[in-house]
Amino acid sequence: MQCSVPLFDAVPLITVFVCVVLGQLLGRVKLGPIQLGGVCGALLVALLVGQTGCMVEGSLKDFAFALFIFAMGFSAGPQFVENLNLRGLRFGVLSIIEVVFVFGIVMIAVKLLGLDPGTAGGLAAGAATESAMVGTAIEALNRLGLAPDAFKALQANVVTAYTLTYAFGLITIVLFTNLLAPRLLGIDLKQDSARLAREMEDENGGEAGVPAAPDLVGRSYRVAHPGLSVAALEAALEGSVAVERVRRASASVPVAQSLALQPGDELLLVGRRDAMLDANALVGPEVAGTETNEIVLVERDFVMTNKEAEGRTVTDLRREAPVDVRHGVFVKSVRRMGMQLPSLGKIVLQRGDVVTLHGLQSDVDRAGDVLGKPVPYGNKTSLVFVGLALIVGLCIGHLSVRIGGVPMTLGSGGGALLSGLASGWLLSRRPTWGAFPPAAYELLKDLGLAAFVVCVGLSAGPQAAVLLREHGLALPVVGICVSLIPALVSLWVGHKLLRIDGPILIGAIAGQQASTPAISAVVQTADSALPVVGYTVTYALSNVLLPLMGPAVVFVAHQFSR
């Protein structure tokens, strides 16, 4: 079929970027808490443009998908590996429930509705809102040995079924996590999040934020009261202030915990702004006009790799660390999978978390060396590291084993996903081995997936109407069931059996369906980042398990249809 748009026919790549841009704009349209997002928007636009006969030939589709799924695996790698233990299994049960029920419901639909393998793969991907499954399902179709026309038809069915069911799956999980789940649990999401946050505060009544979210300042004071020591002063200020310099008779005195302060000593204190109000009463008057410009406060990110720190909270580390390690160092924030965790005293740290330390350069470097590895400065990407990892992954994906006489392989997508997982985990342990900044892998994820779905959407456009006529409203109804039933089961299991707190459980359910729009809406409704604690675990696990399920759905559906 000849493309009816001369410009698109002359320069096919323009078609891709037009669909990506228009799809992103369409995806931004928001109705209440519901927002389709750029991927589904780009696919809808590509299906419409595909009606004109315009398409993009060549290997751009495969190239874009390999980059996307590698970057997705890389971002999830540290969290995925760290939760392959008994502690992570508690939340991992929810991701397993998601995979088992999605697979089971789709197979029931295959038998009752006579769905072909392509429609089954697209239904699973759309209803579970896991776009990566579109790619793994299409790769699986390509390994069935189908005739070119048959493969093209089934590929179109993947895309069309995904598009039809994605919107319904997304709306279902957003409404479930924000409205239905809190009612079934009998909680007010905002009030319960606030209550749980108070329970998770430090024993002394402050947040982990006593060291965790400071607005650091430096002030100079003159000692007016005898009998103080550096240790006694810092203890009286509950670790919120550190003595960084002592001047006695215009000469600097080495700072030590045992140092006895004398009236007239001039102290440079660094700490939280609000804690400085108490320093005036304990120490003496503030000294104006003294030299504090040479004291420069810095922020530095460290990947937590210390095994002894794993499983502890910020409060635990603050209490247990030797004075010479914790002196003058404040934890400003903790990020996991790019999402900032709430600064609460009972949030358990995991290896791979990015911890931002604040304080003097010497203090930050000293504590950071104990905590883990510094995140490299700059935005340079190590193309050697990324390229080698992709080569290894694609080679792994090419390996095959025969099951029941049928050759089974991970495919390029599965190999790239596993390589990304391993690479992300490796760099979280050895950040100096390579560089793949968050901005870089987020670009590859967004642009790679957008380009991939546009390519398949353009090729599927002319045949999309066939599937619509054949199944009509049946696919959206099944899509709602695929999204709702696993969420209901997980809510009961998480509440009754696993005893997970309501706000964290709701966040975990959003994560088990890998739904960023759902967790964004939950955080907004709760007015708290607390649900993110559950979300990051199940999101990392589901982002691996669901794409790997795509080939299984296609293979079993193919066996049913024979």
N, C-alpha and C positions, 0 to 999 in steps of 0.2 A: 504494500500500500504506500503510495507516494505521499510525502508530507505536503499538506496544503498551505503551509506557511513558508514562503521562499527563504526568509532569513534563517529560520530553524533548519531548513533543509541544507542550506549552504554551510552553516556553522553549527553543527549539532550540539557542541558544548554550551552554546548560548541557551539552548533549551533547558539544560540541566540547571544553570544558574538562575534562569527566569523562574523555574518551578521552585527552586530552593527559596528564593527571595519572597515570592508570592505565598509559598507555604508557611514561611516564618511569620509573615504578616497575618495570615489567616489563623495560625496557631496562637497568636496573641489575643485574639478575641476571647473575652471572658464573660461568662454568664454565671453570676454568683461565684461559687467556688470552683466552677467547672471551666477548664481551659484545655483545648485539644493538644496544644503543644506543636512545635515546629515539625516533628517527624510525621505525624498524622496529617498535618496541614499540607506538607510537601507531597505526600502520597495522594491526597485528594486532588490537588492541582495537577499532578502528573497524570492521574487517570483521566481528567478532563482534557488535558492537552493531548494525551494519547489518542483521543477520538479523532484527531486530525491526521493520524498516521505518522506523526513525528516520533522518532525513537533514536537511541544512542547505541550504536553497535560497538563491538570490541570488548576489551577486558576492563574497562573503567569500573563496571559493577563489581567484579571480583576484587579489584585493587582497593576500592573504597571500603568494601565490607571487611577485608583483611585488616586494614588500618583501624577501622572502628572497633572491631571485636578485640583486637590486641590492646588498644587503649583502654577499653572497658575492663578487660582482665587485669591490666596493669593497675588501674585505680582501685580495684577490689581486692587485689592480691594480698596485701598485708592483713586486712581484716578477715579475709576468707581463711587464710592459713592459721591465724591466731585463734580462730574459733573452732578449729578441729580438735576440741578437747571436751572434757566433761562440763566445764563451765559454759562453753559456747553451745553445747548440745541442748541446753535448756531452751534457748531461743531457736536453735536449729530445728527442733521438732516442728515448729510452725512452718518453716520452709519446706520440710519434708511433707507435711500435710498439704501444702499448696501443690507440690509436684504430683503427689499421688492422686489427689482429687481432680486436678485439672486433667490429668491423663485419663482417669477413669470416666469422667463425665464426657470428654471428647470421644472416647471409644464407644460409649453408649449411644452418642449421637451418630457416630459412624454406622452403627448397626441399625438404628431405628430409621435414620433418614437416608441411608445409602450414600454417605459422603465419600468422595474420592480422596486420595491422599493429600492433594494440594489444598482442598477446602478444609480438611482436618487440621493440617499444619497452620493455615491462616487463622482458623477459628481459635486454636490454642494460643497462638501468639497475640491475637487481638484481645480476646477476653481476659487473658492474664496480663495485658498491657506490657508485654515483653517484646519490644521491637526486634531484638537480636534474634529471636526465634524465627523471624521471617527468613533471614539469611541462612540459618542452619537447616531449615525445612527445605528451602530451594536447593541447597547443596545436596541434601539427601535425595531429592527427586532426580537430580542429575546423575546419581549413582544407581538408579533403578534400571538403566539400559533401555529407556523409552525412545520411541521414534521422535524426531525433532518436533513434529506438529503436536504430538501428545504431550511432550515435555512443556512446550510453550503454553498449551491450554491449562495444564496443571499449575504452572507457575503463575498464570493469570488468576487462577482460583485462589492461590495463596494470598496474593495481594488484595484481591477483592474481599475475601472472607475476613482478612485482617482489618481492612478499612471499615467493613460493616460492623464488626464486633468490638473494635477498639473503643469507639465512642461510648458504647453501652457499658463495656467493662470499666472504663474510666469513671463514668458518672456513677456507676454502682459502688465502686470502692471509695470514692470521695464522699458520697452520701452516707455510706455505711460507717466509715471511720469518724465522721464529724457529727452525725445525727443519731443513727441507729445504735451503734455500739455503746456510746455513753448511756443511752436509755436502757439498753439491755443489762448493762452493769449497774444501773441505778446510781450513776454519778453525774456531777456537773464537771465537765472536762476542765474548765478554767479553775474552779474552786478546788478540785481534787489535785490538780497539778500544783497549785500554790501550797496546799496542805502537805503534799509529799515533799515539796522542796524544803519546807520548814523542817520536816523530819530528817531530811538529809543534810541539814546544816551541821556545822561543827558543834562539838559539845559546849564550847564557850559562848554559843549564841551567834557567832558570826558565820559567814559562808566560808567555803574553802577559800573563798575570797578574802579571808584575813590575809593569806598570801596570794590570792588568785586573781584579783582584778584590780590592782592598785592604780591610782593616779599618783605616780611617784613624783616627789619633789625633794629638793635639797634645801636645808635651812641651817643656819649657824646660831648656836646658843652659848651663853657664858654660864658656867657652873656657879650656882649661888649657894648650894647646900652641900655640906660635908657628908662623908660616909658612903658616897655612891661608888660603884664600880661599873665597868662596861657591861659585865654580865647582868648585874642587878638592874641596870637601866633598861637594857633590851628586854629582860624578862618582864619588867613592870609595864612595858609598852606592848607586851604580848607578841613579840616578834614582828610587829608592824613597822618598826623603825630600826635601822642599823647605824651604829657609830662607825663612820668611815674615816674620820681624821680627828686627831687631838693635838692642839697647840698649847704649849705651856711656856709662858715668857717668850713668845714669838718663835719658839723652836718646836718642830714637829716631834711628837712622841709616838713610838710604835704602838699600834692599837692591838691589844690582846684582851681576852675575856677577863683576865684577872687584874687588869690595870685599874688601880684605885684613882678615881678622879679627885681633883683638888679644886677648891673655890678659886675662880679666876681662869680655869682652863676653858679654852674655846673649842667647842665641839661642832663638827659638821655631821649632821644627821641626814640620812636619806631614808625615805619611807612614804607611806600613804599620807596623803594630804590631811585627812581627818585626824589621823593619829598625831600629827604635829601639834594639834591643839592641847593634847595632854602633856607634850614634852615641855611646854613652857612652865607648867606647874611643878614638874618633877625636876627639871634641870635648872632653869633660871630664865632670865630675859633673852629674847632673840637679839642677835647682834646684827645691826644693819650695816651695809656697805662693806662687808668682808668679801674676800676673794672666794667665790664659788664657781666661777666660770670654768675653772680647770676640771671640775667634776662633770663628766659627760655620762649621761644615762643612755643605755642602749637596749634594744630589743633584739633577741636572736632566737631563731627556731631550731629545735633539736628533735630528731627522730628518736623516740624512746626505744632503746635496745637493751637496757640493763635488765637481766633476768630477775634480779632481786627486787626491782621496783615494780615488776608486773604483778597485778592483782592487788596493789595497794592504792590508796587514795592520795590526793595531794596533801590532805591533812596528815595522813600516816607518814608520808615522806618528810614533811616538815617537822613532825615530832621525833622521828627516828633518826634522821640524818645527823651526823656530827656537826657541831657548831661551826667548825671551820669550813664545812661544805655549804651549809645553808645561809651563812652570814651574808646579809645584804642582797639576797636573791629573792625575787618574787615571781610567782607563776601568774602570768597575765591571762593566758587562755590555753585551752586544749582542743585540738581539732582531730577529728576521726573521719577518714574518707572525705576530707574537704569540708565537713560540717562541724561547726563549733558546738562543743558540748557545754551544758550549763555548768557554771562555776559553783559546784556543790561539793561539800566535804566528803560525801560517801560515793561519789562517782569513781568506779574502779578503773584504773589506767591499764592499757594494754600495749604490748610492744607494737610499734608501728604508729602509735599516736604522735602527733606533732605538738610539742609543748613549747610555748613561747615564754622565754625567761626575760625578766626585766631587771635592770640594775646597772652597777658599774661594770665596765668591760671585763676587768679582772675577776670580779665575783661571778659574772655570768659564764665566762669561759671555764672557771674552776668547777662550778656546779654542772655545767653542760657536759664536761668530760666524764663525769660520774653518771649522769642520766642517760647519755646516748651519743649519737653522732650529729654534728651540725648539718643542717640543710644547706647545701652549697648555694652561695650567692649567685645572682644573675639568672637570666632566662635562656641560657644556651642549652640546646638539646644535643646529647651525644648520639649522633646518627650511626656511629659505629656500633654502639651498644644496642640501639633499637633495631638496626638492620640485621645484626647477627641473631638477635632474639627472634625476629620474624622469620629468618631463614630456617632456624632450628624448628620453630613451630610449624611452618609449612611442610617441612620434611616429615615431622611427626604425623601431621594430618594425612600425609600420603600413604602411610603404612596401613595395611589392612589385614584382617583375620576373617576366616570364613565361619559363619554361624548358620547351620542348617543349609549349607551349600551356597549361601549368599555372602558375598564379600562385604564386610562391615569396616568402615574407616571413620575416623573423626572428621575427615575433610579439612579443607583449608581453614574454615571458620573454627572448627573445634581445636585444631592444632594451634592456631593463632591465639585462641582464648587461653589454652593451657600455658602457652609460652608467655602470654601477658601476665597471668597469675604468678608464674614463677619469677618473672622479671621484677614485678612490683614488690613481691616479698623479698627478693634478693637485695634490691636497692634500699628497702627499708632497713635492712641489716648492714649493708655496706654502701652508704650513700656516695662514697668516693669512687665507686667502680664505674659510674656513669651518671648521666643527668637527663631527666625527662620531667621538666617542670609541670605543675598542674595545669598552667595555661596551655601548654603544648598538647598534653593528652586530652584535655577537654575540647580543644579545637578539633583534634582528630576524631574524637567520639562524635561531636555534633556534625561536622562537615562530612565525615566518612559515612555516617548513617544516612544523612540527608541525601547525599549523592547516590547512595545505593538504592534507597527506596524510590528515588526519582527515576533511576534507570529501569527498575523492574515495573514501576507504575506506568511508564511510557509504553513499555512493551505489552503490558496487560490491558491497557486502555480499551482497545477495540473489542476485547472479548469479555469485558467486565459485565456487560448487560446480560450475557448468557446465564451466569451464576445467579444474578438477581432474579431473573424470571424463573429459574429452576427451584429455588428454595425460599424466596420471599422473606417473610418475617421469622421463619424458623431459626435462622442463624442468630439474629439479635436476641431471641428468647434464650437460646442455648448459651449465648455469650453472657447474659446476665446470670444464669445459673453457674457458669464456670467461675465468675468473679465472686458471687455471693456465697455459695455453699462452702468453699474452703475457708472464707473469712468467718462464717458462723461457727464452723467446727473449731477453728483456731481460737476464737473468742472463748468458747466453752472450755477447751483443753487448757488454754493459758490461764483462765481465771480459776477453774475448779481443781485442776490437777497440778499445774506448774506454779500456781499462786503468784503470778506476776502482777504487779501493781497496775491499776487501770490505765493511767496515761501512758506508761511505758508499753503495756500490752497493745494498746491501740496504735502506737507508733510502730511496733513490731509487725502488726498486721498490714500496715501500709508498706512496710519494707518487704514482707514476704511476697507481695505482688509487684515489687520493684517500682512503686508508684511515687515519683517525686512530687507530682501535683497533690497527691493525697497527704503526704507528710507536710507539705507547705501549708495546706489548709488546716491540718491538725495543729501545727505550731501556732498558726494565727488564731485559731479558736481557743486554744489553751492559754494563749498569751505567755508561753513558756517554751524553752527549748528542751524540756525534760523528755518528751516523747522521742526525741532523736536518739536517746540512749538505746532504746529497743530497735529503732529503725535501722541503724547502721549494721547490726549483726545480720538480721534477716535479709536486708537488701544485698549485702555482699554474697550471702549464700544463694539466694534466689537468682541473682544475676549470673551465676555460674550454672546452677542446676537446671533452670528453665531453658536456656539455649541448648544445653546438651540433651534436653528431652525432645527437642524438635525432630531430630532424625528418628527417634523411637516412635513418635506419633506417626510420621510418614511411613515408616517400615511396617508397623502393625496395621495401619489403615490399608496399605497396599496388599497385605496378606488377606485382609477381610474382603477386599474388592475382587480378588482373583476367582 
